[in-house]
Amino acid sequence: MEEPELEKVTIRLPVRYIRALDFLVKVDDFPSRSEAIRSAIRDFIYDRVDVVMDKVKRMEEAEKTLAAMEIFQAEYLKK
């Protein structure tokens, strides 16, 4: 299997986050800081996509409801 293409990104993190990352690496939860950060970002993206998709579905439902309301008003509330 081919390795995914990786791009280097430089970020600044609070020292307490670095200490927590180092702890996770030290207790063999992750092989490296980089792998821990990749895992965290991957999990965040998957979770966030779900949140955004739910928001999109709610917006679509709201638009359908608004359209139905406008049709109702046009038909039944004519002056």
PDB file of N, CA, C and O in Angstrom:
ATOM      1  N   MET A   1       0.845  -1.188   0.000  1.00  0.00           N
ATOM      2  CA  MET A   1       0.000   0.000   0.000  1.00  0.00           C
ATOM      3  C   MET A   1       0.884   1.243   0.000  1.00  0.00           C
ATOM      4  O   MET A   1       1.881   1.310   0.719  1.00  0.00           O
ATOM      5  N   GLU A   2       0.510   2.211  -0.806  1.00  0.00           N
ATOM      6  CA  GLU A   2       1.304   3.425  -0.948  1.00  0.00           C
ATOM      7  C   GLU A   2       1.053   4.379   0.215  1.00  0.00           C
ATOM      8  O   GLU A   2      -0.083   4.558   0.653  1.00  0.00           O
ATOM      9  N   GLU A   3       2.123   4.982   0.705  1.00  0.00           N
ATOM     10  CA  GLU A   3       2.018   5.962   1.793  1.00  0.00           C
ATOM     11  C   GLU A   3       1.289   7.206   1.290  1.00  0.00           C
ATOM     12  O   GLU A   3       1.519   7.632   0.158  1.00  0.00           O
ATOM     13  N   PRO A   4       0.414   7.798   2.110  1.00  0.00           N
ATOM     14  CA  PRO A   4      -0.243   9.039   1.685  1.00  0.00           C
ATOM     15  C   PRO A   4       0.773  10.176   1.621  1.00  0.00           C
ATOM     16  O   PRO A   4       1.754  10.199   2.365  1.00  0.00           O
ATOM     17  N   GLU A   5       0.516  11.110   0.721  1.00  0.00           N
ATOM     18  CA  GLU A   5       1.397  12.273   0.609  1.00  0.00           C
ATOM     19  C   GLU A   5       1.203  13.143   1.843  1.00  0.00           C
ATOM     20  O   GLU A   5       0.075  13.470   2.213  1.00  0.00           O
ATOM     21  N   LEU A   6       2.290  13.509   2.464  1.00  0.00           N
ATOM     22  CA  LEU A   6       2.236  14.325   3.671  1.00  0.00           C
ATOM     23  C   LEU A   6       2.837  15.690   3.399  1.00  0.00           C
ATOM     24  O   LEU A   6       3.796  15.820   2.639  1.00  0.00           O
ATOM     25  N   GLU A   7       2.269  16.700   4.023  1.00  0.00           N
ATOM     26  CA  GLU A   7       2.792  18.058   3.920  1.00  0.00           C
ATOM     27  C   GLU A   7       3.125  18.543   5.319  1.00  0.00           C
ATOM     28  O   GLU A   7       2.359  18.334   6.260  1.00  0.00           O
ATOM     29  N   LYS A   8       4.252  19.178   5.444  1.00  0.00           N
ATOM     30  CA  LYS A   8       4.679  19.687   6.744  1.00  0.00           C
ATOM     31  C   LYS A   8       3.935  20.980   7.068  1.00  0.00           C
ATOM     32  O   LYS A   8       3.818  21.875   6.231  1.00  0.00           O
ATOM     33  N   VAL A   9       3.432  21.057   8.305  1.00  0.00           N
ATOM     34  CA  VAL A   9       2.720  22.236   8.784  1.00  0.00           C
ATOM     35  C   VAL A   9       3.315  22.615  10.132  1.00  0.00           C
ATOM     36  O   VAL A   9       3.495  21.764  11.003  1.00  0.00           O
ATOM     37  N   THR A  10       3.616  23.880  10.295  1.00  0.00           N
ATOM     38  CA  THR A  10       4.162  24.359  11.563  1.00  0.00           C
ATOM     39  C   THR A  10       3.045  25.040  12.345  1.00  0.00           C
ATOM     40  O   THR A  10       2.349  25.909  11.820  1.00  0.00           O
ATOM     41  N   ILE A  11       2.879  24.634  13.610  1.00  0.00           N
ATOM     42  CA  ILE A  11       1.859  25.253  14.463  1.00  0.00           C
ATOM     43  C   ILE A  11       2.465  25.576  15.823  1.00  0.00           C
ATOM     44  O   ILE A  11       3.485  25.010  16.218  1.00  0.00           O
ATOM     45  N   ARG A  12       1.828  26.478  16.515  1.00  0.00           N
ATOM     46  CA  ARG A  12       2.220  26.804  17.885  1.00  0.00           C
ATOM     47  C   ARG A  12       1.122  26.281  18.802  1.00  0.00           C
ATOM     48  O   ARG A  12      -0.064  26.521  18.577  1.00  0.00           O
ATOM     49  N   LEU A  13       1.540  25.564  19.836  1.00  0.00           N
ATOM     50  CA  LEU A  13       0.600  25.003  20.805  1.00  0.00           C
ATOM     51  C   LEU A  13       0.998  25.416  22.207  1.00  0.00           C
ATOM     52  O   LEU A  13       2.179  25.633  22.481  1.00  0.00           O
ATOM     53  N   PRO A  14       0.024  25.527  23.100  1.00  0.00           N
ATOM     54  CA  PRO A  14       0.367  25.795  24.497  1.00  0.00           C
ATOM     55  C   PRO A  14       1.252  24.667  25.042  1.00  0.00           C
ATOM     56  O   PRO A  14       1.116  23.508  24.650  1.00  0.00           O
ATOM     57  N   VAL A  15       2.147  25.026  25.941  1.00  0.00           N
ATOM     58  CA  VAL A  15       3.084  24.060  26.514  1.00  0.00           C
ATOM     59  C   VAL A  15       2.337  22.888  27.145  1.00  0.00           C
ATOM     60  O   VAL A  15       2.793  21.749  27.055  1.00  0.00           O
ATOM     61  N   ARG A  16       1.202  23.150  27.780  1.00  0.00           N
ATOM     62  CA  ARG A  16       0.468  22.056  28.426  1.00  0.00           C
ATOM     63  C   ARG A  16      -0.007  21.027  27.403  1.00  0.00           C
ATOM     64  O   ARG A  16      -0.090  19.842  27.726  1.00  0.00           O
ATOM     65  N   TYR A  17      -0.321  21.451  26.173  1.00  0.00           N
ATOM     66  CA  TYR A  17      -0.705  20.494  25.136  1.00  0.00           C
ATOM     67  C   TYR A  17       0.491  19.638  24.730  1.00  0.00           C
ATOM     68  O   TYR A  17       0.365  18.430  24.529  1.00  0.00           O
ATOM     69  N   ILE A  18       1.648  20.280  24.615  1.00  0.00           N
ATOM     70  CA  ILE A  18       2.863  19.544  24.250  1.00  0.00           C
ATOM     71  C   ILE A  18       3.194  18.517  25.331  1.00  0.00           C
ATOM     72  O   ILE A  18       3.543  17.376  25.029  1.00  0.00           O
ATOM     73  N   ARG A  19       3.081  18.930  26.580  1.00  0.00           N
ATOM     74  CA  ARG A  19       3.343  17.984  27.680  1.00  0.00           C
ATOM     75  C   ARG A  19       2.382  16.801  27.621  1.00  0.00           C
ATOM     76  O   ARG A  19       2.789  15.658  27.830  1.00  0.00           O
ATOM     77  N   ALA A  20       1.119  17.069  27.339  1.00  0.00           N
ATOM     78  CA  ALA A  20       0.134  15.989  27.236  1.00  0.00           C
ATOM     79  C   ALA A  20       0.456  15.071  26.056  1.00  0.00           C
ATOM     80  O   ALA A  20       0.355  13.850  26.170  1.00  0.00           O
ATOM     81  N   LEU A  21       0.844  15.663  24.923  1.00  0.00           N
ATOM     82  CA  LEU A  21       1.253  14.852  23.772  1.00  0.00           C
ATOM     83  C   LEU A  21       2.447  13.978  24.119  1.00  0.00           C
ATOM     84  O   LEU A  21       2.464  12.784  23.821  1.00  0.00           O
ATOM     85  N   ASP A  22       3.435  14.579  24.745  1.00  0.00           N
ATOM     86  CA  ASP A  22       4.632  13.826  25.123  1.00  0.00           C
ATOM     87  C   ASP A  22       4.291  12.687  26.079  1.00  0.00           C
ATOM     88  O   ASP A  22       4.870  11.604  25.990  1.00  0.00           O
ATOM     89  N   PHE A  23       3.358  12.927  26.988  1.00  0.00           N
ATOM     90  CA  PHE A  23       2.926  11.866  27.897  1.00  0.00           C
ATOM     91  C   PHE A  23       2.315  10.703  27.113  1.00  0.00           C
ATOM     92  O   PHE A  23       2.631   9.541  27.371  1.00  0.00           O
ATOM     93  N   LEU A  24       1.438  11.022  26.156  1.00  0.00           N
ATOM     94  CA  LEU A  24       0.804   9.968  25.356  1.00  0.00           C
ATOM     95  C   LEU A  24       1.831   9.165  24.564  1.00  0.00           C
ATOM     96  O   LEU A  24       1.701   7.950  24.408  1.00  0.00           O
ATOM     97  N   VAL A  25       2.840   9.850  24.072  1.00  0.00           N
ATOM     98  CA  VAL A  25       3.912   9.156  23.349  1.00  0.00           C
ATOM     99  C   VAL A  25       4.720   8.301  24.319  1.00  0.00           C
ATOM    100  O   VAL A  25       5.056   7.157  24.012  1.00  0.00           O
ATOM    101  N   LYS A  26       5.027   8.851  25.477  1.00  0.00           N
ATOM    102  CA  LYS A  26       5.854   8.141  26.460  1.00  0.00           C
ATOM    103  C   LYS A  26       5.194   6.848  26.939  1.00  0.00           C
ATOM    104  O   LYS A  26       5.879   5.851  27.167  1.00  0.00           O
ATOM    105  N   VAL A  27       3.870   6.860  27.093  1.00  0.00           N
ATOM    106  CA  VAL A  27       3.177   5.653  27.553  1.00  0.00           C
ATOM    107  C   VAL A  27       2.751   4.760  26.382  1.00  0.00           C
ATOM    108  O   VAL A  27       1.918   3.867  26.537  1.00  0.00           O
ATOM    109  N   ASP A  28       3.331   5.014  25.224  1.00  0.00           N
ATOM    110  CA  ASP A  28       3.112   4.208  24.012  1.00  0.00           C
ATOM    111  C   ASP A  28       1.680   4.228  23.490  1.00  0.00           C
ATOM    112  O   ASP A  28       1.241   3.275  22.846  1.00  0.00           O
ATOM    113  N   ASP A  29       0.954   5.300  23.761  1.00  0.00           N
ATOM    114  CA  ASP A  29      -0.372   5.437  23.169  1.00  0.00           C
ATOM    115  C   ASP A  29      -0.240   5.826  21.697  1.00  0.00           C
ATOM    116  O   ASP A  29      -1.070   5.454  20.868  1.00  0.00           O
ATOM    117  N   PHE A  30       0.813   6.579  21.388  1.00  0.00           N
ATOM    118  CA  PHE A  30       1.145   6.965  20.017  1.00  0.00           C
ATOM    119  C   PHE A  30       2.640   6.797  19.824  1.00  0.00           C
ATOM    120  O   PHE A  30       3.410   6.932  20.775  1.00  0.00           O
ATOM    121  N   PRO A  31       3.058   6.503  18.591  1.00  0.00           N
ATOM    122  CA  PRO A  31       4.493   6.344  18.351  1.00  0.00           C
ATOM    123  C   PRO A  31       5.257   7.671  18.309  1.00  0.00           C
ATOM    124  O   PRO A  31       6.474   7.694  18.493  1.00  0.00           O
ATOM    125  N   SER A  32       4.536   8.781  18.065  1.00  0.00           N
ATOM    126  CA  SER A  32       5.208  10.081  17.958  1.00  0.00           C
ATOM    127  C   SER A  32       4.199  11.209  18.159  1.00  0.00           C
ATOM    128  O   SER A  32       2.987  10.999  18.112  1.00  0.00           O
ATOM    129  N   ARG A  33       4.729  12.402  18.381  1.00  0.00           N
ATOM    130  CA  ARG A  33       3.860  13.581  18.460  1.00  0.00           C
ATOM    131  C   ARG A  33       3.076  13.736  17.162  1.00  0.00           C
ATOM    132  O   ARG A  33       1.870  13.985  17.168  1.00  0.00           O
ATOM    133  N   SER A  34       3.788  13.583  16.055  1.00  0.00           N
ATOM    134  CA  SER A  34       3.143  13.762  14.751  1.00  0.00           C
ATOM    135  C   SER A  34       1.955  12.826  14.583  1.00  0.00           C
ATOM    136  O   SER A  34       0.894  13.237  14.114  1.00  0.00           O
ATOM    137  N   GLU A  35       2.136  11.571  14.966  1.00  0.00           N
ATOM    138  CA  GLU A  35       1.045  10.606  14.818  1.00  0.00           C
ATOM    139  C   GLU A  35      -0.120  10.964  15.735  1.00  0.00           C
ATOM    140  O   GLU A  35      -1.277  10.808  15.345  1.00  0.00           O
ATOM    141  N   ALA A  36       0.161  11.435  16.932  1.00  0.00           N
ATOM    142  CA  ALA A  36      -0.900  11.854  17.849  1.00  0.00           C
ATOM    143  C   ALA A  36      -1.677  13.032  17.266  1.00  0.00           C
ATOM    144  O   ALA A  36      -2.906  13.064  17.327  1.00  0.00           O
ATOM    145  N   ILE A  37      -0.961  13.990  16.707  1.00  0.00           N
ATOM    146  CA  ILE A  37      -1.612  15.164  16.117  1.00  0.00           C
ATOM    147  C   ILE A  37      -2.412  14.762  14.885  1.00  0.00           C
ATOM    148  O   ILE A  37      -3.538  15.227  14.709  1.00  0.00           O
ATOM    149  N   ARG A  38      -1.849  13.900  14.021  1.00  0.00           N
ATOM    150  CA  ARG A  38      -2.595  13.424  12.849  1.00  0.00           C
ATOM    151  C   ARG A  38      -3.888  12.732  13.274  1.00  0.00           C
ATOM    152  O   ARG A  38      -4.945  12.953  12.684  1.00  0.00           O
ATOM    153  N   SER A  39      -3.792  11.903  14.293  1.00  0.00           N
ATOM    154  CA  SER A  39      -4.967  11.186  14.786  1.00  0.00           C
ATOM    155  C   SER A  39      -6.018  12.159  15.315  1.00  0.00           C
ATOM    156  O   SER A  39      -7.207  12.009  15.034  1.00  0.00           O
ATOM    157  N   ALA A  40      -5.577  13.151  16.079  1.00  0.00           N
ATOM    158  CA  ALA A  40      -6.507  14.140  16.633  1.00  0.00           C
ATOM    159  C   ALA A  40      -7.190  14.934  15.523  1.00  0.00           C
ATOM    160  O   ALA A  40      -8.393  15.184  15.586  1.00  0.00           O
ATOM    161  N   ILE A  41      -6.429  15.327  14.519  1.00  0.00           N
ATOM    162  CA  ILE A  41      -7.002  16.097  13.409  1.00  0.00           C
ATOM    163  C   ILE A  41      -7.975  15.232  12.614  1.00  0.00           C
ATOM    164  O   ILE A  41      -9.053  15.697  12.242  1.00  0.00           O
ATOM    165  N   ARG A  42      -7.608  13.989  12.352  1.00  0.00           N
ATOM    166  CA  ARG A  42      -8.494  13.072  11.628  1.00  0.00           C
ATOM    167  C   ARG A  42      -9.815  12.912  12.387  1.00  0.00           C
ATOM    168  O   ARG A  42     -10.888  13.020  11.793  1.00  0.00           O
ATOM    169  N   ASP A  43      -9.738  12.656  13.698  1.00  0.00           N
ATOM    170  CA  ASP A  43     -10.952  12.491  14.499  1.00  0.00           C
ATOM    171  C   ASP A  43     -11.793  13.765  14.498  1.00  0.00           C
ATOM    172  O   ASP A  43     -13.018  13.706  14.399  1.00  0.00           O
ATOM    173  N   PHE A  44     -11.127  14.917  14.609  1.00  0.00           N
ATOM    174  CA  PHE A  44     -11.828  16.198  14.586  1.00  0.00           C
ATOM    175  C   PHE A  44     -12.567  16.383  13.263  1.00  0.00           C
ATOM    176  O   PHE A  44     -13.728  16.792  13.245  1.00  0.00           O
ATOM    177  N   ILE A  45     -11.888  16.079  12.158  1.00  0.00           N
ATOM    178  CA  ILE A  45     -12.505  16.264  10.841  1.00  0.00           C
ATOM    179  C   ILE A  45     -13.723  15.356  10.691  1.00  0.00           C
ATOM    180  O   ILE A  45     -14.774  15.807  10.236  1.00  0.00           O
ATOM    181  N   TYR A  46     -13.596  14.087  11.065  1.00  0.00           N
ATOM    182  CA  TYR A  46     -14.741  13.177  10.970  1.00  0.00           C
ATOM    183  C   TYR A  46     -15.908  13.683  11.812  1.00  0.00           C
ATOM    184  O   TYR A  46     -17.047  13.685  11.346  1.00  0.00           O
ATOM    185  N   ASP A  47     -15.645  14.106  13.033  1.00  0.00           N
ATOM    186  CA  ASP A  47     -16.703  14.628  13.897  1.00  0.00           C
ATOM    187  C   ASP A  47     -17.315  15.895  13.317  1.00  0.00           C
ATOM    188  O   ASP A  47     -18.535  16.060  13.325  1.00  0.00           O
ATOM    189  N   ARG A  48     -16.480  16.777  12.821  1.00  0.00           N
ATOM    190  CA  ARG A  48     -16.948  18.061  12.310  1.00  0.00           C
ATOM    191  C   ARG A  48     -17.780  17.884  11.048  1.00  0.00           C
ATOM    192  O   ARG A  48     -18.771  18.589  10.854  1.00  0.00           O
ATOM    193  N   VAL A  49     -17.385  16.949  10.187  1.00  0.00           N
ATOM    194  CA  VAL A  49     -18.164  16.678   8.981  1.00  0.00           C
ATOM    195  C   VAL A  49     -19.579  16.254   9.371  1.00  0.00           C
ATOM    196  O   VAL A  49     -20.549  16.688   8.748  1.00  0.00           O
ATOM    197  N   ASP A  50     -19.703  15.414  10.393  1.00  0.00           N
ATOM    198  CA  ASP A  50     -21.027  15.005  10.867  1.00  0.00           C
ATOM    199  C   ASP A  50     -21.838  16.206  11.344  1.00  0.00           C
ATOM    200  O   ASP A  50     -23.023  16.315  11.030  1.00  0.00           O
ATOM    201  N   VAL A  51     -21.216  17.098  12.093  1.00  0.00           N
ATOM    202  CA  VAL A  51     -21.901  18.296  12.594  1.00  0.00           C
ATOM    203  C   VAL A  51     -22.367  19.162  11.426  1.00  0.00           C
ATOM    204  O   VAL A  51     -23.503  19.636  11.414  1.00  0.00           O
ATOM    205  N   VAL A  52     -21.499  19.364  10.458  1.00  0.00           N
ATOM    206  CA  VAL A  52     -21.835  20.216   9.311  1.00  0.00           C
ATOM    207  C   VAL A  52     -22.941  19.576   8.473  1.00  0.00           C
ATOM    208  O   VAL A  52     -23.856  20.266   8.023  1.00  0.00           O
ATOM    209  N   MET A  53     -22.864  18.268   8.262  1.00  0.00           N
ATOM    210  CA  MET A  53     -23.899  17.594   7.480  1.00  0.00           C
ATOM    211  C   MET A  53     -25.255  17.684   8.178  1.00  0.00           C
ATOM    212  O   MET A  53     -26.275  17.882   7.517  1.00  0.00           O
ATOM    213  N   ASP A  54     -25.280  17.543   9.492  1.00  0.00           N
ATOM    214  CA  ASP A  54     -26.531  17.708  10.238  1.00  0.00           C
ATOM    215  C   ASP A  54     -27.075  19.125  10.075  1.00  0.00           C
ATOM    216  O   ASP A  54     -28.280  19.322   9.919  1.00  0.00           O
ATOM    217  N   LYS A  55     -26.185  20.100  10.112  1.00  0.00           N
ATOM    218  CA  LYS A  55     -26.598  21.498   9.948  1.00  0.00           C
ATOM    219  C   LYS A  55     -27.180  21.723   8.552  1.00  0.00           C
ATOM    220  O   LYS A  55     -28.194  22.406   8.401  1.00  0.00           O
ATOM    221  N   VAL A  56     -26.541  21.151   7.537  1.00  0.00           N
ATOM    222  CA  VAL A  56     -27.030  21.285   6.161  1.00  0.00           C
ATOM    223  C   VAL A  56     -28.421  20.661   6.033  1.00  0.00           C
ATOM    224  O   VAL A  56     -29.308  21.243   5.409  1.00  0.00           O
ATOM    225  N   LYS A  57     -28.611  19.483   6.621  1.00  0.00           N
ATOM    226  CA  LYS A  57     -29.925  18.825   6.565  1.00  0.00           C
ATOM    227  C   LYS A  57     -30.995  19.676   7.239  1.00  0.00           C
ATOM    228  O   LYS A  57     -32.108  19.799   6.728  1.00  0.00           O
ATOM    229  N   ARG A  58     -30.659  20.263   8.389  1.00  0.00           N
ATOM    230  CA  ARG A  58     -31.626  21.121   9.088  1.00  0.00           C
ATOM    231  C   ARG A  58     -31.962  22.357   8.251  1.00  0.00           C
ATOM    232  O   ARG A  58     -33.114  22.789   8.213  1.00  0.00           O
ATOM    233  N   MET A  59     -30.962  22.919   7.586  1.00  0.00           N
ATOM    234  CA  MET A  59     -31.204  24.087   6.738  1.00  0.00           C
ATOM    235  C   MET A  59     -32.103  23.720   5.557  1.00  0.00           C
ATOM    236  O   MET A  59     -32.996  24.484   5.193  1.00  0.00           O
ATOM    237  N   GLU A  60     -31.866  22.548   4.961  1.00  0.00           N
ATOM    238  CA  GLU A  60     -32.708  22.101   3.851  1.00  0.00           C
ATOM    239  C   GLU A  60     -34.151  21.922   4.307  1.00  0.00           C
ATOM    240  O   GLU A  60     -35.080  22.323   3.606  1.00  0.00           O
ATOM    241  N   GLU A  61     -34.341  21.323   5.478  1.00  0.00           N
ATOM    242  CA  GLU A  61     -35.689  21.139   6.021  1.00  0.00           C
ATOM    243  C   GLU A  61     -36.353  22.488   6.297  1.00  0.00           C
ATOM    244  O   GLU A  61     -37.541  22.665   6.028  1.00  0.00           O
ATOM    245  N   ALA A  62     -35.594  23.425   6.825  1.00  0.00           N
ATOM    246  CA  ALA A  62     -36.139  24.759   7.100  1.00  0.00           C
ATOM    247  C   ALA A  62     -36.557  25.439   5.803  1.00  0.00           C
ATOM    248  O   ALA A  62     -37.596  26.098   5.756  1.00  0.00           O
ATOM    249  N   GLU A  63     -35.757  25.285   4.749  1.00  0.00           N
ATOM    250  CA  GLU A  63     -36.105  25.884   3.458  1.00  0.00           C
ATOM    251  C   GLU A  63     -37.376  25.259   2.891  1.00  0.00           C
ATOM    252  O   GLU A  63     -38.213  25.963   2.326  1.00  0.00           O
ATOM    253  N   LYS A  64     -37.527  23.936   3.037  1.00  0.00           N
ATOM    254  CA  LYS A  64     -38.744  23.266   2.566  1.00  0.00           C
ATOM    255  C   LYS A  64     -39.956  23.763   3.345  1.00  0.00           C
ATOM    256  O   LYS A  64     -41.012  24.017   2.765  1.00  0.00           O
ATOM    257  N   THR A  65     -39.805  23.901   4.647  1.00  0.00           N
ATOM    258  CA  THR A  65     -40.904  24.384   5.487  1.00  0.00           C
ATOM    259  C   THR A  65     -41.285  25.804   5.102  1.00  0.00           C
ATOM    260  O   THR A  65     -42.469  26.129   5.012  1.00  0.00           O
ATOM    261  N   LEU A  66     -40.293  26.646   4.877  1.00  0.00           N
ATOM    262  CA  LEU A  66     -40.560  28.026   4.474  1.00  0.00           C
ATOM    263  C   LEU A  66     -41.278  28.073   3.130  1.00  0.00           C
ATOM    264  O   LEU A  66     -42.220  28.846   2.955  1.00  0.00           O
ATOM    265  N   ALA A  67     -40.838  27.252   2.181  1.00  0.00           N
ATOM    266  CA  ALA A  67     -41.489  27.212   0.869  1.00  0.00           C
ATOM    267  C   ALA A  67     -42.939  26.751   1.004  1.00  0.00           C
ATOM    268  O   ALA A  67     -43.828  27.313   0.364  1.00  0.00           O
ATOM    269  N   ALA A  68     -43.184  25.742   1.826  1.00  0.00           N
ATOM    270  CA  ALA A  68     -44.551  25.254   2.034  1.00  0.00           C
ATOM    271  C   ALA A  68     -45.409  26.332   2.689  1.00  0.00           C
ATOM    272  O   ALA A  68     -46.579  26.492   2.342  1.00  0.00           O
ATOM    273  N   MET A  69     -44.837  27.063   3.625  1.00  0.00           N
ATOM    274  CA  MET A  69     -45.568  28.137   4.294  1.00  0.00           C
ATOM    275  C   MET A  69     -45.933  29.233   3.291  1.00  0.00           C
ATOM    276  O   MET A  69     -47.042  29.765   3.328  1.00  0.00           O
ATOM    277  N   GLU A  70     -45.017  29.564   2.413  1.00  0.00           N
ATOM    278  CA  GLU A  70     -45.286  30.602   1.415  1.00  0.00           C
ATOM    279  C   GLU A  70     -46.392  30.165   0.457  1.00  0.00           C
ATOM    280  O   GLU A  70     -47.236  30.975   0.074  1.00  0.00           O
ATOM    281  N   ILE A  71     -46.391  28.891   0.071  1.00  0.00           N
ATOM    282  CA  ILE A  71     -47.457  28.367  -0.790  1.00  0.00           C
ATOM    283  C   ILE A  71     -48.790  28.429  -0.054  1.00  0.00           C
ATOM    284  O   ILE A  71     -49.800  28.848  -0.621  1.00  0.00           O
ATOM    285  N   PHE A  72     -48.790  28.014   1.195  1.00  0.00           N
ATOM    286  CA  PHE A  72     -50.008  28.056   2.014  1.00  0.00           C
ATOM    287  C   PHE A  72     -50.541  29.482   2.103  1.00  0.00           C
ATOM    288  O   PHE A  72     -51.735  29.715   1.914  1.00  0.00           O
ATOM    289  N   GLN A  73     -49.665  30.425   2.386  1.00  0.00           N
ATOM    290  CA  GLN A  73     -50.085  31.821   2.503  1.00  0.00           C
ATOM    291  C   GLN A  73     -50.648  32.328   1.184  1.00  0.00           C
ATOM    292  O   GLN A  73     -51.658  33.030   1.169  1.00  0.00           O
ATOM    293  N   ALA A  74     -50.004  31.978   0.080  1.00  0.00           N
ATOM    294  CA  ALA A  74     -50.468  32.443  -1.226  1.00  0.00           C
ATOM    295  C   ALA A  74     -51.851  31.879  -1.550  1.00  0.00           C
ATOM    296  O   ALA A  74     -52.681  32.572  -2.139  1.00  0.00           O
ATOM    297  N   GLU A  75     -52.098  30.636  -1.172  1.00  0.00           N
ATOM    298  CA  GLU A  75     -53.377  29.999  -1.491  1.00  0.00           C
ATOM    299  C   GLU A  75     -54.504  30.389  -0.542  1.00  0.00           C
ATOM    300  O   GLU A  75     -55.621  30.654  -0.985  1.00  0.00           O
ATOM    301  N   TYR A  76     -54.227  30.428   0.739  1.00  0.00           N
ATOM    302  CA  TYR A  76     -55.298  30.542   1.725  1.00  0.00           C
ATOM    303  C   TYR A  76     -55.402  31.890   2.426  1.00  0.00           C
ATOM    304  O   TYR A  76     -56.407  32.174   3.078  1.00  0.00           O
ATOM    305  N   LEU A  77     -54.414  32.689   2.304  1.00  0.00           N
ATOM    306  CA  LEU A  77     -54.459  33.973   3.003  1.00  0.00           C
ATOM    307  C   LEU A  77     -54.499  35.148   2.032  1.00  0.00           C
ATOM    308  O   LEU A  77     -53.996  36.230   2.333  1.00  0.00           O
ATOM    309  N   LYS A  78     -55.106  34.924   0.857  1.00  0.00           N
ATOM    310  CA  LYS A  78     -55.242  36.011  -0.110  1.00  0.00           C
ATOM    311  C   LYS A  78     -56.190  37.057   0.440  1.00  0.00           C
ATOM    312  O   LYS A  78     -57.158  36.737   1.130  1.00  0.00           O
ATOM    313  N   LYS A  79     -55.907  38.296   0.131  1.00  0.00           N
ATOM    314  CA  LYS A  79     -56.782  39.376   0.593  1.00  0.00           C
ATOM    315  C   LYS A  79     -57.716  39.776  -0.503  1.00  0.00           C
ATOM    316  O   LYS A  79     -58.538  40.673  -0.317  1.00  0.00           O
TER     317      LYS A  79
END
